[in-house]
Amino acid sequence: MFALAHISDLHLAVRPGRLAEFASKRGLGFINWHRARKYIHRIEALNAITRDLQAAAVDHIAVTGDLVNLSLPAEYAWARQWLESLGAPDNVTVIPGNHDLYVHAARRGPAEYWGEYMHADDAATNGIFPFVRRRGDVALIALSTALATGPFLATGRLGEDQLTRFADALYRTRGSFRVVLIHHPPVSPPNRYLRRLIDAAEFRAVLAEHGADLVLHGHDHCRSLVWLDGPNKLIPAVGVPSASAQAPHGHEDASGYNIFHIDGTPGGWRCEMITRQLKADESVGEVDRRSLS
């Protein structure tokens, strides 16, 4: 059995240090953080979830983006320390989210600070998304929807070239239990139009043709499970809350993460999902367990 943990959306935040950093989308982002989000995303919640995840001693951890808030160097460095507390780069896979590429000037930040956590098994393809990591019978296919956008937008996009490579990666990993990592969800409600994955339909079309066994995403800060079309069976797509959410807020859930127990053989895979969540008394415990097979 292979145990895979999924956590997302830390939103580690620091105050911009230079006046120039306020003169961009970061300025609006900082105002939003100061007026509201800093009361939702709390380091105490993240610390509690992190301790629980460390104690779980899983085989691998997937982090699906938005590790930072405004793409500032100090935030990237803080996220790097957090990643190192989870494990070595071979045991933790990271993809960027829209907050990790908040402005165009930060486009090299994730690779500079977390590059080892985003490396493919094949070194020749490093720096190219999607990248593939094989861990036993599990193949992790890591996509990037990170896109620097204008104010009040949080959309993501894969692009035609990445979608083509994605189809090829799914083909090359057939026979493995294929886990697709993506930040933006593959299905968004109408009220999330300005935060959607722009080419979600194209992403779903690739899955419908080539198949996968599990899709993991963040971005919406809530527990979710939808089923996507595959060539032979439906594919579960699972979202998790922000890892730093102190309590439920609007549509968003309190901090939590999932553990997936993966077992079986091609054509007969079994996958059980265990959901762990921060509770009102600030402890972390199991709140749901279900089969995704």
C-alpha positions in Angstrom: 0.0 0.0 0.0 1.2 3.5 -0.9 0.1 6.5 1.4 -0.1 9.8 -0.4 -1.0 13.0 1.5 -2.4 16.1 -0.2 -2.2 19.6 1.2 -2.6 23.0 -0.4 -3.0 26.8 -0.1 -0.8 27.8 2.8 -0.9 31.5 1.9 2.2 32.4 3.9 2.2 36.2 4.1 4.7 38.9 5.0 4.4 42.7 4.6 6.0 44.1 1.5 9.3 45.6 2.4 9.9 48.2 -0.3 7.6 50.9 -1.6 7.9 49.6 -5.2 6.3 46.3 -4.1 3.1 48.2 -3.2 2.9 49.8 -6.7 1.6 46.7 -8.4 -1.1 44.1 -7.8 0.7 43.3 -4.6 -0.6 46.6 -3.1 -4.2 45.6 -3.6 -3.4 42.1 -2.4 -1.8 43.5 0.8 -4.9 45.6 1.5 -7.2 42.6 1.1 -4.9 40.6 3.4 -4.8 43.3 6.0 -8.6 44.0 6.0 -9.8 40.4 5.9 -7.6 37.4 5.0 -5.1 37.8 7.8 -8.0 36.9 10.2 -8.7 33.7 8.3 -5.2 32.4 7.4 -3.5 31.8 10.7 0.0 30.4 11.3 -1.4 28.6 14.4 -3.8 26.6 12.2 -1.0 25.7 9.7 1.3 24.6 12.5 -1.3 22.3 13.9 -2.0 20.7 10.5 1.7 20.4 9.8 2.4 18.6 13.0 -0.4 16.2 12.3 0.9 15.6 8.8 4.4 15.0 10.0 3.1 12.4 12.5 1.2 10.6 9.8 4.5 9.4 8.2 3.1 9.0 4.7 5.1 7.8 1.7 4.7 11.0 -0.3 3.2 14.5 0.0 1.7 16.5 -2.8 1.4 20.3 -2.3 -0.9 21.9 -4.9 0.0 25.5 -4.9 -0.5 28.9 -3.2 2.3 28.3 -0.7 2.7 32.1 -0.5 0.4 35.1 -0.7 2.1 38.0 -2.7 5.1 36.2 -4.3 7.6 38.1 -2.1 11.2 36.7 -1.6 10.7 36.4 2.2 7.5 34.4 1.6 9.2 32.1 -0.8 12.0 31.5 1.7 9.5 30.8 4.5 7.7 28.3 2.3 11.0 26.6 1.6 11.6 26.1 5.3 8.1 24.7 5.6 8.7 22.2 2.8 12.0 21.1 4.4 10.1 20.4 7.6 7.9 17.9 5.6 10.7 16.0 4.0 13.3 15.8 1.3 12.5 16.9 -2.3 12.2 13.3 -3.4 9.4 12.8 -0.9 7.4 16.0 -1.5 6.1 17.2 -4.8 5.1 20.9 -5.3 3.3 22.7 -8.1 2.7 26.5 -8.1 -0.6 28.3 -7.7 -1.7 31.7 -8.9 -0.5 33.4 -5.7 3.0 31.8 -6.2 3.1 33.8 -9.5 1.2 36.8 -8.3 3.0 39.3 -10.6 5.1 38.9 -13.7 8.3 40.0 -11.9 8.0 36.9 -9.7 7.8 34.3 -12.5 11.2 32.7 -11.5 10.5 32.7 -7.8 9.0 29.2 -7.4 11.8 27.5 -9.4 14.5 29.5 -7.6 13.3 28.6 -4.1 11.5 25.3 -4.5 13.1 23.9 -7.7 14.2 20.6 -6.2 10.6 19.9 -5.2 9.4 20.4 -8.8 12.0 18.3 -10.5 11.0 15.4 -12.8 12.5 12.0 -12.5 14.0 12.7 -16.0 16.4 15.6 -15.4 16.3 16.5 -19.0 12.7 17.7 -18.6 13.2 19.8 -15.5 11.6 23.2 -15.7 8.9 21.9 -18.0 5.3 21.2 -17.0 3.9 18.8 -16.7 6.6 16.8 -15.0 6.3 13.2 -14.0 7.5 11.5 -10.8 7.1 7.7 -10.4 6.9 6.4 -6.8 6.4 2.7 -6.8 3.1 1.9 -8.6 2.1 5.6 -8.4 2.8 8.1 -11.2 2.5 11.8 -10.2 1.7 14.1 -13.1 2.3 17.7 -12.0 0.8 20.5 -14.0 1.0 24.3 -13.7 -1.9 26.6 -14.0 0.0 29.5 -12.4 -0.7 32.8 -14.3 0.2 36.3 -13.4 -3.1 38.2 -13.8 -4.5 41.7 -13.4 -6.2 43.1 -10.3 -9.2 41.2 -9.0 -8.4 38.2 -11.2 -7.3 34.7 -10.1 -7.7 32.7 -13.2 -5.4 30.0 -14.4 -4.4 28.5 -17.7 -2.6 25.4 -18.9 -2.1 26.4 -22.6 -2.1 24.2 -25.7 1.5 23.1 -25.4 1.1 21.9 -21.8 -2.1 20.1 -22.6 -0.3 18.3 -25.5 2.5 17.2 -23.1 -0.1 16.3 -20.5 -1.8 13.8 -22.9 1.6 12.3 -23.7 2.4 12.0 -20.0 -0.9 10.1 -19.3 -0.1 7.8 -22.2 3.4 7.1 -21.0 2.3 6.3 -17.5 -0.6 4.0 -18.4 -0.4 0.9 -16.1 0.5 3.0 -13.1 -2.0 4.6 -10.7 -2.0 8.0 -12.2 -2.4 11.0 -9.9 -2.8 14.4 -11.6 -1.8 17.5 -9.6 -3.3 20.8 -10.6 -4.0 24.0 -8.7 -7.2 25.3 -10.2 -10.2 22.9 -10.0 -11.3 21.3 -13.2 -14.9 22.4 -12.6 -15.9 25.8 -11.2 -19.3 27.2 -10.4 -20.5 30.4 -12.2 -19.7 32.6 -9.2 -16.0 31.7 -9.6 -15.8 32.9 -13.1 -12.9 35.3 -12.4 -11.1 32.6 -10.5 -11.6 29.7 -12.9 -9.3 27.5 -15.0 -9.7 29.1 -18.4 -9.1 25.9 -20.4 -10.8 23.6 -18.0 -12.9 22.0 -20.8 -9.8 21.2 -22.7 -8.2 19.7 -19.6 -11.3 17.5 -19.0 -11.2 16.4 -22.7 -7.7 15.1 -22.3 -8.7 13.1 -19.2 -11.8 11.8 -21.0 -9.6 10.5 -23.8 -6.6 9.2 -21.9 -7.9 8.6 -18.3 -6.3 8.9 -14.9 -7.1 7.5 -11.5 -7.2 10.6 -9.3 -7.0 14.4 -9.7 -5.9 16.6 -6.8 -6.4 20.4 -6.6 -6.6 23.4 -4.3 -7.6 27.0 -5.0 -11.2 27.0 -3.8 -10.3 26.5 -0.1 -13.0 23.9 0.5 -13.4 20.1 0.7 -14.8 18.9 -2.6 -15.3 15.8 -4.7 -16.5 15.7 -8.3 -16.4 12.9 -10.8 -14.9 13.5 -14.3 -15.4 11.5 -17.4 -12.7 9.0 -18.3 -12.5 6.5 -21.2 -13.5 3.5 -19.1 -14.5 4.9 -15.7 -15.2 8.1 -13.8 -12.2 9.9 -12.3 -12.4 11.4 -8.8 -11.3 15.1 -8.5 -10.6 16.1 -4.9 -10.1 19.5 -3.5 -8.8 20.5 0.0 -9.2 23.6 2.2 -6.5 26.1 2.8 -4.0 24.6 5.1 -4.0 27.7 7.2 -7.7 28.4 7.6 -8.4 28.9 11.3 -12.2 28.2 11.0 -14.9 27.9 8.3 -15.6 31.1 6.4 -18.3 31.5 3.9 -17.9 28.6 1.4 -14.5 27.8 2.8 -13.7 25.0 5.2 -11.4 24.9 8.2 -7.8 23.8 7.6 -7.4 20.2 6.6 -5.7 17.7 4.3 -6.3 14.2 2.8 -4.5 11.0 2.9 -5.0 8.4 0.1 -4.3 4.8 0.6 -3.5 3.3 -2.8 -3.3 -0.4 -3.4 -4.0 -3.1 -6.0 -2.9 -3.7 -9.6 -3.7 -2.2 -13.0 -7.4 -2.7 -13.7 -8.1 -3.3 -10.0 -6.8 -0.3 -8.2 -8.2 0.5 -4.8 -8.1 4.0 -3.3 -9.3 5.0 0.2 -9.5 8.7 1.1 -9.1 9.8 4.8 -9.9 13.4 5.6 -8.3 15.1 8.5 -9.4 18.5 9.7 -8.7 21.2 12.3 -11.5 21.1 14.9 -13.0 23.9 17.1 -10.8 22.8 20.0 -7.7 23.3 17.8 -7.0 19.6 17.6 -6.7 17.7 14.3 -8.6 14.6 13.7 -10.3 12.3 11.1 -13.7 13.7 9.9 -14.4 11.4 6.9 -13.2 8.2 5.3 -14.5 6.8 2.0 -13.6 4.6 -0.9 -12.9 6.2 -4.3 -12.5 2.9 -6.1 
